[in-house]
């Protein structure tokens, strides 16, 4: 009696990317459909147009209303020492991922090339970096050539129409790193594949939870994102995101996203590599490896 082989991590990664692209295409089709409806009714009169707009807005998933207090950590000597970190967290606020997934102890092997990626889920250039280099990083990591330290930072909350999407999305990713580490990279991928525009409200908690379930995050973890409980209480990683962002602002000459380091060397400034060029990141890793 034969049975189907269990999908490999690479297969699951490819499936997650395909699902993300399909979901994005579906959302774009729906957006085009709504625009077509709206434009076709403009001639009916102002009252009718207003009614249609109200109806469309009523269909949108409401964003979170949870108030996330700003944290001024400028006077705190060691910001990350004061907060609870997710599994796999490094001392400088990254989530360390190797060939087998999140490294629970947050320690990279001595002979590994470490690639640090500082990114904000509201940053369009970070989305471009993930689109250009996400699969390359996966391949390098799964081959054992590198370990990747993902640094989810929140520097663009001011461009999220009051919903603090940068903080919320990074906190959701940290929760998954801690509670469902096998889905960490896939959630990172699908959040960028469905990246909202700067100036928008960002994805709602319910929308992020839907994406989390799409990549296999257990329902109890996804529910914590959906109902907003991941933002408050002892199990929240919002303080860690805030502390990690503060730490990044101290560790880097200038905190801009994306910032990519290869064994501590800035990919652009020190190595002179343009990550927008296909294959450039892999070549830089090889160069550093010697």
Residue frames as qw, qx, qy, qz and C-alpha x, y, z in Angstrom:
[[0.000, 0.889, 0.458, 0.000, 0.00, 0.00, 0.00],
 [0.462, 0.244, 0.006, 0.852, 1.55, 3.30, -1.07],
 [0.168, -0.852, -0.388, 0.309, 1.12, 6.74, 0.45],
 [0.352, 0.865, 0.027, 0.356, 1.91, 10.26, -0.71],
 [0.621, 0.033, -0.336, 0.708, 5.32, 11.57, 0.46],
 [0.277, -0.807, -0.346, 0.391, 5.28, 14.24, 3.13],
 [0.372, 0.878, 0.043, 0.297, 5.92, 17.71, 1.62],
 [0.658, -0.016, -0.226, 0.718, 9.44, 19.02, 2.23],
 [0.202, -0.684, -0.241, 0.659, 10.13, 22.41, 3.81],
 [0.105, -0.215, 0.440, 0.866, 11.02, 23.74, 0.37],
 [0.081, -0.411, -0.794, -0.440, 7.68, 22.47, -0.98],
 [0.217, -0.736, -0.584, 0.263, 5.81, 24.12, 1.90],
 [0.211, -0.527, 0.043, 0.822, 7.73, 27.35, 1.33],
 [0.027, 0.017, 0.618, 0.786, 6.89, 27.33, -2.38],
 [0.153, -0.572, -0.785, -0.183, 3.25, 26.58, -1.57],
 [0.227, -0.706, -0.387, 0.548, 3.17, 29.50, 0.86],
 [0.117, -0.362, 0.281, 0.881, 4.60, 31.85, -1.75],
 [0.058, -0.237, -0.763, -0.599, 2.13, 30.59, -4.36],
 [0.196, -0.668, -0.710, 0.108, -0.76, 31.03, -1.91],
 [0.199, -0.609, -0.155, 0.752, 0.41, 34.56, -1.13],
 [0.037, -0.158, 0.494, 0.854, 0.55, 35.48, -4.81],
 [0.128, -0.420, -0.821, -0.366, -2.88, 33.96, -5.44],
 [0.209, -0.705, -0.569, 0.368, -4.37, 35.85, -2.52],
 [0.140, -0.482, 0.086, 0.861, -2.82, 39.10, -3.71],
 [0.026, -0.074, -0.676, -0.733, -4.23, 38.54, -7.22],
 [0.177, -0.582, -0.789, -0.081, -7.67, 37.86, -5.77],
 [0.203, -0.689, -0.344, 0.605, -7.52, 41.06, -3.70],
 [0.094, -0.302, 0.339, 0.886, -6.45, 43.07, -6.76],
 [0.083, -0.311, -0.785, -0.529, -9.33, 41.66, -8.79],
 [0.213, -0.691, -0.665, 0.187, -11.78, 42.57, -6.04],
 [0.194, -0.578, -0.081, 0.788, -10.32, 46.08, -5.80],
 [0.022, -0.065, 0.559, 0.827, -10.69, 46.53, -9.57],
 [0.139, -0.492, -0.820, -0.258, -14.27, 45.24, -9.42],
 [0.209, -0.719, -0.494, 0.442, -15.19, 47.72, -6.70],
 [0.135, -0.432, 0.176, 0.874, -13.59, 50.60, -8.60],
 [0.025, -0.165, -0.730, -0.663, -15.53, 49.64, -11.73],
 [0.175, -0.644, -0.745, 0.019, -18.79, 49.57, -9.80],
 [0.217, -0.667, -0.260, 0.663, -18.07, 52.95, -8.27],
 [0.099, -0.278, 0.384, 0.875, -17.13, 54.62, -11.55],
 [0.046, -0.314, -0.802, -0.506, -20.16, 53.23, -13.36],
 [0.215, -0.713, -0.661, 0.093, -22.48, 54.78, -10.80],
 [0.274, -0.270, -0.110, 0.917, -20.94, 58.25, -10.74],
 [0.100, -0.173, -0.428, -0.882, -23.39, 59.51, -13.34],
 [0.318, -0.544, -0.770, -0.102, -26.37, 58.42, -11.27],
 [0.242, -0.839, -0.084, -0.481, -25.90, 61.32, -8.91],
 [0.084, 0.559, -0.604, 0.562, -24.07, 62.34, -5.77],
 [0.690, -0.337, 0.358, -0.531, -26.49, 60.65, -3.38],
 [0.983, 0.125, -0.079, -0.113, -26.16, 57.31, -5.10],
 [0.585, 0.526, -0.492, 0.373, -22.38, 57.58, -5.18],
 [0.221, -0.536, 0.556, -0.595, -22.21, 58.32, -1.46],
 [0.871, -0.174, 0.215, -0.405, -24.43, 55.34, -0.75],
 [0.913, 0.303, -0.259, 0.087, -22.18, 53.03, -2.77],
 [0.306, 0.581, -0.559, 0.505, -19.05, 54.31, -1.02],
 [0.517, -0.440, 0.465, -0.569, -20.63, 53.73, 2.37],
 [0.971, 0.008, 0.048, -0.235, -21.58, 50.20, 1.35],
 [0.755, 0.450, -0.399, 0.260, -18.06, 49.41, 0.08],
 [0.041, 0.566, -0.580, 0.585, -16.47, 50.75, 3.23],
 [0.734, -0.318, 0.299, -0.520, -18.91, 48.70, 5.25],
 [0.973, 0.147, -0.171, -0.054, -17.60, 45.54, 3.62],
 [0.422, 0.595, -0.559, 0.395, -14.03, 46.25, 4.70],
 [0.744, -0.347, -0.506, 0.265, -12.69, 44.45, 7.72],
 [0.233, -0.949, 0.040, -0.210, -12.35, 46.99, 10.54],
 [0.519, 0.448, -0.537, 0.492, -8.85, 47.64, 11.82],
 [0.560, -0.335, -0.620, 0.435, -7.82, 47.31, 15.41],
 [0.182, -0.855, -0.100, -0.476, -8.88, 49.94, 17.91],
 [0.787, -0.464, -0.212, 0.348, -6.44, 48.84, 20.61],
 [0.023, 0.969, -0.201, 0.140, -4.37, 51.72, 21.91],
 [0.875, -0.001, -0.158, 0.458, -0.66, 50.87, 21.84],
 [0.272, -0.938, 0.036, 0.211, 1.19, 53.41, 24.00],
 [0.541, 0.723, -0.328, 0.277, 4.36, 54.89, 22.57],
 [0.839, -0.455, -0.062, 0.293, 7.48, 53.80, 24.42],
 [0.196, 0.903, -0.321, 0.207, 10.30, 56.27, 25.04],
 [0.942, -0.254, -0.013, 0.218, 13.29, 54.01, 25.65],
 [0.464, 0.760, -0.217, 0.399, 15.97, 56.57, 24.90],
 [0.213, -0.727, 0.487, -0.434, 17.06, 56.71, 28.54],
 [0.941, -0.235, 0.199, -0.142, 16.93, 52.94, 29.12],
 [0.207, -0.679, 0.668, 0.224, 20.46, 51.55, 29.25],
 [0.054, -0.131, 0.951, 0.274, 19.60, 48.08, 27.93],
 [0.589, 0.063, -0.067, -0.803, 16.14, 48.12, 26.32],
 [0.730, 0.072, -0.610, -0.299, 16.03, 44.39, 25.49],
 [0.287, 0.094, -0.836, 0.458, 17.03, 43.38, 29.00],
 [0.283, 0.040, 0.457, -0.843, 13.77, 44.81, 30.32],
 [0.716, 0.193, -0.081, -0.666, 11.35, 42.81, 28.14],
 [0.739, -0.029, 0.671, -0.051, 10.36, 39.21, 27.42],
 [0.212, 0.500, -0.607, -0.580, 11.76, 38.01, 24.10],
 [0.911, 0.197, -0.021, -0.361, 10.28, 35.39, 21.76],
 [0.855, -0.170, 0.436, 0.223, 12.02, 32.07, 21.17],
 [0.723, 0.391, 0.295, 0.487, 14.95, 32.41, 18.80],
 [0.054, 0.991, 0.034, 0.117, 15.56, 36.05, 19.70],
 [0.684, 0.255, -0.244, 0.638, 19.14, 37.33, 19.61],
 [0.420, -0.504, -0.349, 0.669, 20.63, 39.75, 22.09],
 [0.084, -0.220, 0.160, 0.959, 20.28, 42.57, 19.54],
 [0.470, 0.404, 0.318, -0.718, 16.61, 42.00, 18.69],
 [0.443, 0.302, -0.640, -0.551, 16.62, 39.59, 15.78],
 [0.890, -0.031, 0.342, -0.300, 14.92, 36.23, 15.26],
 [0.050, -0.550, 0.783, 0.285, 17.57, 33.73, 14.22],
 [0.891, 0.262, 0.191, -0.317, 16.61, 31.14, 11.59],
 [0.209, -0.489, 0.791, 0.302, 18.80, 28.31, 10.33],
 [0.271, 0.137, -0.825, -0.476, 18.40, 25.36, 8.01],
 [0.221, -0.305, -0.924, 0.063, 15.94, 23.64, 10.34],
 [0.240, -0.789, -0.472, -0.311, 13.95, 26.76, 11.23],
 [0.238, -0.865, 0.155, -0.413, 14.00, 29.15, 14.18],
 [0.568, 0.190, -0.649, 0.468, 17.03, 28.54, 16.41],
 [0.540, -0.709, -0.436, -0.124, 15.40, 28.37, 19.82],
 [0.644, -0.504, -0.180, 0.547, 18.52, 29.48, 21.71],
 [0.169, 0.982, 0.047, -0.066, 19.14, 32.49, 19.46],
 [0.420, -0.662, 0.510, 0.354, 22.76, 31.44, 18.93],
 [0.713, 0.627, -0.242, -0.198, 24.36, 31.12, 15.49],
 [0.947, -0.065, 0.078, 0.305, 26.93, 28.36, 14.83],
 [0.411, -0.692, 0.231, 0.546, 30.48, 29.69, 15.02],
 [0.379, -0.130, 0.632, 0.664, 31.24, 28.96, 11.35],
 [0.312, 0.677, 0.658, 0.102, 27.99, 30.34, 9.94],
 [0.127, 0.180, 0.191, 0.956, 27.67, 33.47, 7.82],
 [0.025, 0.592, 0.667, -0.452, 24.99, 35.58, 9.50],
 [0.063, 0.373, 0.414, 0.828, 22.73, 37.72, 7.33],
 [0.006, -0.466, -0.568, 0.678, 20.83, 40.36, 9.33],
 [0.027, 0.450, 0.562, 0.693, 17.72, 41.81, 7.70],
 [0.021, 0.372, 0.466, -0.803, 16.13, 44.88, 9.30],
 [0.080, -0.295, -0.654, -0.692, 12.68, 45.41, 7.83],
 [0.303, 0.233, 0.445, -0.810, 9.35, 47.12, 8.51],
 [0.335, 0.366, 0.859, 0.124, 6.18, 45.54, 7.10],
 [0.268, 0.857, 0.329, -0.290, 4.93, 48.97, 6.02],
 [0.157, -0.674, 0.431, 0.579, 8.15, 49.74, 4.09],
 [0.792, 0.552, 0.036, -0.259, 7.67, 49.36, 0.30],
 [0.366, 0.687, -0.627, -0.006, 11.40, 48.85, -0.31],
 [0.386, -0.299, 0.835, -0.256, 11.36, 46.06, 2.26],
 [0.796, 0.329, 0.395, -0.320, 8.60, 44.45, 0.22],
 [0.627, 0.705, -0.307, -0.127, 10.77, 44.79, -2.86],
 [0.032, -0.588, 0.798, -0.130, 13.73, 43.26, -1.02],
 [0.616, -0.044, 0.733, -0.286, 11.61, 40.27, 0.01],
 [0.787, 0.534, 0.148, -0.271, 10.27, 39.86, -3.52],
 [0.484, 0.744, -0.459, -0.024, 13.79, 40.00, -4.97],
 [0.224, 0.520, -0.774, 0.284, 15.75, 38.10, -2.34],
 [0.713, -0.309, 0.369, -0.510, 13.34, 36.12, -0.16],
 [0.982, 0.151, -0.040, -0.103, 13.70, 32.90, -2.12],
 [0.560, 0.573, -0.483, 0.353, 17.48, 33.34, -2.31],
 [0.249, -0.539, 0.579, -0.558, 17.71, 33.71, 1.46],
 [0.894, -0.126, 0.228, -0.365, 15.58, 30.59, 1.88],
 [0.902, 0.355, -0.233, 0.080, 17.87, 28.61, -0.41],
 [0.312, 0.600, -0.555, 0.483, 21.07, 29.83, 1.28],
 [0.479, -0.447, 0.499, -0.568, 19.63, 29.16, 4.72],
 [0.942, -0.020, 0.156, -0.297, 18.27, 25.70, 3.88],
 [0.804, 0.441, -0.352, 0.190, 21.58, 24.70, 2.30],
 [0.775, -0.508, -0.141, 0.348, 23.34, 25.58, 5.55],
 [0.544, 0.417, 0.002, 0.729, 25.40, 28.37, 3.97],
 [0.020, -0.391, 0.197, -0.899, 23.90, 31.09, 6.17],
 [0.164, -0.559, -0.750, 0.314, 21.70, 31.74, 9.14],
 [0.013, 0.556, 0.284, 0.781, 19.33, 34.69, 8.85],
 [0.165, -0.381, -0.583, 0.699, 18.53, 37.09, 11.68],
 [0.026, -0.646, -0.529, -0.549, 15.19, 38.71, 10.90],
 [0.177, -0.227, -0.411, 0.865, 14.81, 42.06, 12.68],
 [0.030, -0.695, -0.616, -0.369, 11.15, 43.15, 12.53],
 [0.230, -0.199, -0.285, 0.909, 11.26, 46.84, 13.44],
 [0.055, 0.790, 0.609, 0.034, 8.52, 49.42, 13.76],
 [0.290, -0.303, 0.025, 0.907, 9.62, 52.81, 12.41],
 [0.082, -0.147, -0.499, -0.850, 6.69, 53.55, 10.09],
 [0.035, -0.523, -0.800, 0.291, 3.70, 53.54, 12.45],
 [0.078, 0.534, 0.127, -0.833, 3.21, 57.20, 11.56],
 [0.278, 0.243, -0.566, -0.737, 2.29, 56.10, 8.03],
 [0.137, -0.192, -0.969, -0.076, -0.44, 53.67, 9.15],
 [0.344, -0.466, -0.339, -0.741, -3.34, 56.11, 9.67],
 [0.452, -0.498, 0.343, -0.655, -3.31, 55.64, 13.43],
 [0.949, -0.139, -0.127, -0.254, -3.42, 51.83, 13.55],
 [0.321, -0.688, 0.651, -0.011, 0.30, 51.28, 14.30],
 [0.944, 0.269, -0.084, -0.170, 0.49, 48.56, 11.68],
 [0.462, 0.596, -0.610, 0.242, 4.29, 48.35, 11.83],
 [0.251, -0.393, 0.724, -0.508, 4.16, 47.48, 15.53],
 [0.819, 0.015, 0.316, -0.480, 1.17, 45.15, 15.19],
 [0.868, 0.405, -0.262, -0.116, 2.58, 43.14, 12.30],
 [0.333, 0.540, -0.696, 0.335, 6.00, 42.79, 13.94],
 [0.440, -0.300, 0.640, -0.554, 4.37, 41.71, 17.21],
 [0.907, 0.158, 0.103, -0.376, 2.29, 39.12, 15.35],
 [0.721, 0.491, -0.483, 0.081, 5.43, 37.75, 13.69],
 [0.015, 0.489, -0.728, 0.479, 7.21, 37.60, 17.06],
 [0.722, -0.141, 0.423, -0.530, 4.26, 35.70, 18.53],
 [0.930, 0.299, -0.121, -0.173, 4.50, 33.12, 15.75],
 [0.423, 0.575, -0.643, 0.277, 8.26, 32.83, 16.26],
 [0.246, -0.371, 0.707, -0.550, 7.55, 31.95, 19.87],
 [0.673, 0.045, 0.537, -0.506, 4.42, 29.81, 19.55],
 [0.856, 0.403, 0.317, -0.065, 4.58, 28.39, 16.00],
 [0.240, -0.692, 0.463, 0.499, 8.22, 28.68, 14.84],
 [0.521, 0.110, 0.753, 0.386, 7.77, 26.32, 11.88],
 [0.319, 0.768, 0.521, 0.194, 5.51, 28.93, 10.28],
 [0.275, -0.738, -0.025, 0.616, 7.73, 31.95, 11.04],
 [0.231, -0.250, 0.524, 0.780, 9.38, 32.34, 7.63],
 [0.102, 0.442, 0.785, 0.422, 6.16, 31.59, 5.76],
 [0.091, -0.850, -0.470, 0.219, 4.27, 34.25, 7.73],
 [0.251, -0.608, 0.196, 0.727, 7.04, 36.76, 7.03],
 [0.211, 0.028, 0.707, 0.674, 6.73, 35.90, 3.32],
 [0.022, 0.599, 0.751, 0.276, 2.96, 36.16, 3.11],
 [0.157, -0.814, -0.310, 0.465, 2.77, 39.41, 5.09],
 [0.156, -0.487, 0.357, 0.781, 5.11, 41.04, 2.56],
 [0.138, 0.207, 0.808, 0.534, 3.22, 39.46, -0.35],
 [0.117, -0.747, -0.624, -0.199, 0.09, 41.20, 0.96],
 [0.372, -0.233, -0.234, 0.868, 1.83, 44.40, 2.00],
 [0.105, 0.876, 0.459, -0.107, -0.45, 47.43, 2.40],
 [0.411, 0.655, 0.062, 0.631, 0.44, 50.81, 0.97],
 [0.326, -0.138, -0.369, 0.859, 2.12, 53.46, 3.06],
 [0.220, -0.067, 0.007, -0.973, -0.50, 55.84, 4.39],
 [0.635, -0.271, -0.551, -0.469, -3.19, 53.17, 4.59],
 [0.671, -0.547, 0.253, -0.433, -4.51, 51.58, 7.77],
 [0.017, 0.408, -0.912, 0.042, -2.58, 48.43, 7.02],
 [0.521, -0.165, -0.806, -0.226, -3.98, 44.95, 7.45],
 [0.621, -0.538, 0.111, -0.559, -6.45, 44.43, 10.26],
 [0.367, -0.388, 0.808, -0.247, -5.80, 41.88, 12.98],
 [0.812, 0.228, 0.449, -0.295, -8.42, 39.66, 11.37],
 [0.698, 0.675, -0.212, -0.109, -6.69, 39.90, 7.99],
 [0.094, 0.644, -0.745, 0.149, -3.31, 39.04, 9.51],
 [0.594, -0.164, 0.722, -0.315, -4.90, 36.09, 11.32],
 [0.846, 0.439, 0.157, -0.257, -6.37, 34.87, 8.02],
 [0.512, 0.704, -0.492, 0.028, -2.91, 34.97, 6.43],
 [0.243, -0.503, 0.781, -0.277, -1.45, 33.19, 9.46],
 [0.779, 0.078, 0.551, -0.291, -3.97, 30.37, 9.08],
 [0.733, 0.631, -0.148, -0.206, -3.20, 30.28, 5.35],
 [0.408, 0.617, -0.657, 0.143, 0.42, 29.27, 6.10],
 [0.749, -0.105, -0.652, 0.056, -0.51, 26.77, 8.79],
 [0.017, -0.341, 0.548, -0.764, -0.27, 28.72, 12.02],
 [0.192, -0.319, -0.908, 0.192, -2.27, 26.84, 14.68],
 [0.173, -0.697, -0.506, -0.477, -5.75, 28.20, 15.28],
 [0.506, -0.741, -0.340, 0.281, -5.16, 29.23, 18.90],
 [0.448, -0.309, 0.116, 0.831, -2.22, 31.39, 17.86],
 [0.093, 0.342, 0.503, 0.788, -4.11, 32.86, 14.91],
 [0.316, -0.752, -0.557, -0.158, -7.08, 33.57, 17.18],
 [0.483, -0.606, -0.195, 0.602, -4.84, 35.55, 19.54],
 [0.238, -0.055, 0.319, 0.916, -3.93, 37.74, 16.55],
 [0.095, -0.496, -0.659, -0.558, -7.52, 37.96, 15.36],
 [0.390, -0.780, -0.488, -0.042, -9.01, 39.08, 18.69],
 [0.109, 0.844, -0.170, 0.496, -6.16, 41.47, 19.48],
 [0.770, -0.637, 0.030, -0.008, -5.08, 39.73, 22.66],
 [0.835, 0.122, -0.025, 0.535, -1.54, 39.43, 21.26],
 [0.231, 0.695, -0.033, 0.680, -1.17, 43.18, 21.81],
 [0.389, -0.680, 0.242, -0.573, -1.69, 43.22, 25.57],
 [0.896, -0.398, 0.084, -0.175, -0.82, 41.28, 28.69],
 [0.557, -0.593, 0.557, 0.166, 2.11, 39.12, 29.70],
 [0.748, 0.141, 0.589, 0.270, 2.10, 37.16, 26.44],
 [0.439, 0.890, 0.119, -0.033, 2.41, 40.23, 24.22],
 [0.728, -0.073, 0.176, 0.659, 5.61, 40.92, 22.32],
 [0.185, 0.923, 0.183, 0.283, 4.78, 44.57, 21.65],
 [0.394, -0.882, 0.227, 0.128, 7.33, 45.68, 24.30],
 [0.730, -0.203, 0.479, 0.444, 9.95, 43.47, 22.64],
 [0.520, 0.627, 0.384, 0.436, 9.25, 45.03, 19.23],
 [0.053, -0.987, -0.025, -0.149, 9.60, 48.50, 20.72],
 [0.578, -0.694, 0.364, 0.226, 12.83, 47.55, 22.52],
 [0.745, 0.093, 0.487, 0.446, 14.24, 45.82, 19.42],
 [0.374, 0.821, 0.253, 0.349, 13.51, 48.93, 17.35],
 [0.267, -0.948, 0.172, -0.018, 15.28, 51.11, 19.90],
 [0.726, -0.406, 0.453, 0.321, 18.24, 48.71, 19.95],
 [0.677, 0.431, 0.413, 0.431, 18.45, 48.77, 16.16],
 [0.149, 0.961, 0.078, 0.221, 18.54, 52.58, 16.20],
 [0.435, -0.820, 0.360, 0.091, 21.61, 52.35, 18.45],
 [0.775, -0.171, 0.531, 0.297, 23.39, 49.51, 16.65],
 [0.597, 0.509, 0.424, 0.452, 23.12, 50.94, 13.13],
 [0.287, -0.084, 0.047, 0.953, 24.65, 54.23, 11.99],
 [0.394, 0.095, -0.053, -0.913, 21.21, 55.10, 10.64],
 [0.393, 0.215, 0.871, -0.201, 18.09, 53.01, 11.09],
 [0.500, 0.378, -0.266, -0.732, 16.58, 52.76, 7.62],
 [0.663, 0.071, 0.738, -0.101, 14.75, 49.84, 6.09],
 [0.970, -0.214, -0.084, 0.083, 15.70, 47.58, 4.59],
 [0.034, -0.795, 0.603, -0.058, 19.17, 47.36, 6.08],
 [0.992, 0.060, -0.112, -0.010, 21.05, 44.15, 5.32],
 [0.208, -0.767, 0.607, -0.028, 24.27, 43.06, 7.01],
 [0.932, 0.189, -0.308, 0.018, 26.44, 40.11, 5.95],
 [0.777, -0.177, -0.334, 0.504, 28.60, 39.06, 8.89],
 [0.348, -0.701, -0.230, 0.578, 28.26, 42.58, 10.26],
 [0.232, -0.183, 0.363, 0.883, 29.11, 44.35, 7.00],
 [0.441, 0.577, 0.273, -0.631, 26.48, 46.59, 5.45],
 [0.683, 0.333, 0.602, 0.243, 25.51, 45.07, 2.11],
 [0.389, 0.866, 0.231, 0.211, 25.25, 48.45, 0.39],
 [0.117, -0.972, 0.201, -0.035, 27.66, 50.71, 2.27],
 [0.499, -0.616, 0.593, 0.141, 30.51, 48.31, 3.06],
 [0.629, 0.010, 0.731, 0.264, 30.25, 45.68, 0.32],
 [0.148, 0.413, -0.360, -0.823, 28.95, 47.96, -2.43],
 [0.089, 0.191, 0.945, 0.249, 26.21, 45.50, -3.39],
 [0.446, 0.019, -0.096, -0.890, 22.88, 46.54, -4.93],
 [0.351, 0.065, 0.896, -0.264, 20.38, 44.01, -3.55],
 [0.616, 0.502, 0.167, -0.584, 17.93, 44.91, -6.32],
 [0.451, 0.518, -0.648, -0.329, 20.11, 42.98, -8.77],
 [0.968, -0.093, -0.009, -0.233, 19.20, 39.32, -8.97],
 [0.913, 0.123, -0.234, 0.310, 22.00, 37.13, -7.62],
 [0.191, 0.721, -0.335, 0.575, 23.87, 40.02, -5.97],
 [0.619, -0.607, 0.302, -0.396, 23.04, 38.94, -2.43],
 [0.991, -0.072, 0.089, 0.066, 24.19, 35.36, -3.00],
 [0.670, 0.531, -0.198, 0.479, 27.43, 36.66, -4.56],
 [0.128, -0.755, 0.338, -0.547, 28.03, 38.88, -1.52],
 [0.846, -0.429, 0.237, -0.209, 27.57, 35.94, 0.84],
 [0.943, 0.196, -0.007, 0.271, 30.06, 33.93, -1.20],
 [0.357, 0.719, -0.255, 0.539, 32.49, 36.85, -1.13],
 [0.428, -0.696, 0.354, -0.455, 32.30, 37.07, 2.66],
 [0.967, -0.198, 0.151, -0.052, 32.68, 33.32, 3.04],
 [0.125, -0.739, 0.612, 0.254, 35.95, 33.62, 1.11]]
